Amino acid sequence: AADMQELQKQENPPYHMNFRVMDDRTVNISSSFGATMMSVEQHSRSMVPQIRVGDTILDNFKYNAMGAPADQRGNVRVAYLGLDDEKGADATRQAIWAEVMKRYDFAVEAYQRAKTQSQVSVADEDKAPSFSAAPVEKYYEAPLPAERLTVDRDAWEKRLNEISAVFKAYPLLQSGDVSLTFRVLRNYFVNTEGTEVVQNRTYARIMISASMKAEDGMELPLNMSYFAYDPKDLPSNDRMIADAKDMVKRLTVLRDAPVVDPYTGPAILSGPASGVFFHEIFGHRIEGQRMKSENDGQTFKKMVGQLVLPADMHVYDDPTLRKYAGEDLNGFYKYDDQGVKAERVDVVVNGKLNDFLMTRTPIDGHPRTNGHARASDGFDPVSRQSNLVIETSNPKTPEELRQLLIEEVKKQGKEYGYFFKEVTSGFTFTGKGATNSFNVTPLEVYKVFADGRPDQLVRGVDLIGTPLSMFSNIIYAGNDARVFTGMCGAESGSIPVTAISPTILVNKVETQRKAKSQDILPILPAPGTK
């Protein structure tokens, strides 16, 4: 408030300010082939101020809807605060003041540019203002007790080593790693409207990953992850050891699997595969704030009320969901990073596009926020996904979907269709400067033959395409929703998300050959193996 009063005396006084402070405690432990490779505990406090100059119609964010850019050297702008509350109060005030001054100068500069641009540019397609009103919120969670702020590192190092030691028995492995991330975030948000929100978030995640290299040089990775709000809810070591052994079995088969040629035709995507797929090619295109940027492809902006999926499909994004199908959800939060209460948003109802994920940056026809502003340290919040859920009111069983796939294969005169069982991350381009496309990398893919031969595992497939044609090809969905947990990187940093989706049947996908390394296999055996 003092900063706000002081800045009111300037020629360009701010009309809105907010501060986000993130108190972040993280433990990272990683183990490889039975040995601890890293074990670190970190604690930091950082602050990001946001300063808006001008007025709600035209302000310094007008032509930069996707957040303040990094500084000239490409660094993310963030002020680090002292960790000692008593001794460090003055240093903390100094750090806040210095960052506010920097951001204010930056804001004024951006506002001058925006005023000039509005005079020399063609009329904006989007007539909505730059900033919308939001209710004043007061919410406070007490600090967590000391024992919940960390984990027993020695005990976890032993547990992870026990799991990764499984990999020592397999000389063909290039890597065999297990890692634990345990994080406790305490976030503070205040703004000049009077909102004050303090909330905690803890989570623990274990990743098991292993890779082999095929004779032709192709890298073959597989990974598994486990997620829980509390480390004690993670699975037992017995279960994770069994999963690690199973992973090696699958890799060994994959190594000898044939490489396939590019293909177009019908396919089934398992729940985790369709979850990643929806997150990448659908989720990023319903983030409302993107529609404010003239550089964005704005795929769905004018399609509200139109069919974008089969009429029995529904998509919603719900940050308030803590669990789904018995699993803890990584995308859960109560208030977003603009201090706005999180809301469920029904994005697609009965196949028709209904709404977008909104922040306090309005777009035509969507004047209010629905609590989807999110960011990690140093970034300005923008519209982002949380828990994206895909459901159908006409679910098919896995057997029915398989039968429908085979019928579709025959109808199209193909020899086989694909079953995408496991995928890793994908990426997508939503900007106008690049082709609006996506690329999702499957890890485990099977050919499903029309003549009833057993399924054949294959490798070297990349799932590619353009979003609108892909969505128009979805025909049915299953009754077997699965949760895919991930971290999503975009304009406001890396944030936790989930995608929850059943198996889906698509009448036409396109694949290309995966790029592979040209290096020959190692000449010497791996150390420590027979």
Secondary structure, DSSP 8 states (H G I E B T S, - for coil): -HHHHHHTTSSS-EEEEEEEEEEEEEEEEEEETTEEEEEEEEEEEEEEEEEEEB-SSSBTTTT-TT-----TTS----EEE-S-TTTTHHHHHHHHHHHHHHHHHHHHHHHHHHHHHHHHS---S--S-S-------EEE-----GGGS---HHHHHHHHHHHHGGGGG-TTEEEEEEEEEEEEEEEEEEETTS-EEEEEEEEEEEEEEEEEE-TTS-EEEEEEEEEESSGGGS--HHHHHHHHHHHHHHHHHHHTS-B---EEEEEEE-HHHHHHHHHHHTGGGGBGGGGG-TTB--TTTT-TTSB-S-TTEEEEE-TT--EETTEE-TT--SB-TTS-B---EEEEETTEE---B--SS-BTTB-S--S-EE--TTS--EE--SEEEEEESS-B-HHHHHHHHHHHHHHTT-SEEEEEEEEEEEEE--BTTS---EEEEEEEEEEEETT----EEEB-EEEEE-HHHHHHTEEEEBS--EEEEEEEEETTEEEEEEEEE--EEEEEEEEEE---------SS--TT--
